[in-house]
Amino acid sequence: MGKENAPGRSEHEDALGAEWERHRPAVFGVAYRLLGGVADAEDVTQDVWLRAAGTDLRGIDDLRSWLVTVAARRSYDILKSARFRRETYVGPWLPEPLLTGPDASEPVLVDESVGSAMLLIMEELSPLERVAFVLHDVFGLEFVRIAEVLDVSVPGARQLASRARRRVAGAKRSSPQASRAERERVLAAFRAAYEAGDLAGLVRLLHPDAVYVTDGGGKVAAMRKPVCGGGRVAEVMVRVGRRWSPDRIDLVEVGGELALVCHREGRVYSVDTLQITYGLITAYRRVINPDKLSHI
């Protein structure tokens, strides 16, 4: 968007185009972090472009902050809307996988806040807390701007971000992040055991209290409730692996961390993100909802 020389384009749009290409990752990035969905983030990004194209931007000193603020305001409206309520979702909800490696289809500012674990932590925050945290702690916006987005006082915005920060920090302390090398080792071992149907091998890699969550969104057969316990998770995965044997399993960067992408019958069957603590898998999250995989 913003760089085609189509007939009828204004000089304003042409001038905005180059700046837009620089700031589009931040616009998409704030929307994805707040909404957890690629399609929703794309819709917001398009809305922001249309808003920018129709606005006299000459008086705006910091275009990036202005664009991010507009994206956050639109995302906040969506977060509050009835259509975004998770209660209507069939089964467990997981964030829509976002490819972040060199071949990523969407440019995004990558840090731990786009990982599935962090997005699920932020799901536990109120919309107000989530917006305040993302805008301040991730994008560095001043509280006066955040207060305008949320229609609260500046001290109120500061308090919301502080409260969110404490909750996020507490959740992160309980599940320390594995290094890339450790993650690669565990994922490679898990892939080998899963492909071989090696029950004992899977049990060795799973924490005794491991949780297995599948997101089918009511579109395909999936567990409606999480499976708890390493032994039970291993048994379920062996059964699933036999029934839906993948053609291949790739290690791909998703949300800034290595994940498993299963291919079957010429298409992506699932995207699996793993939470690994001290060398053991504590959470295995599998997205198989085809609506969330169509962009991969």
PyMOL commands that set and color helices and strands:
alter all, ss='L'
color gray80, all
select helices_A, chain A and resi 11-35+38-53+63-80+82-84+86-88+112-114+116-123+127-138+143-150+154-174+180-196+199-205+230-243+290-292
alter helices_A, ss='H'
color red, helices_A
select strands_A, chain A and resi 206-215+227-228+248-254+257-264+267-277+280-287
alter strands_A, ss='S'
color yellow, strands_A
deselect
rebuild
show_as cartoon
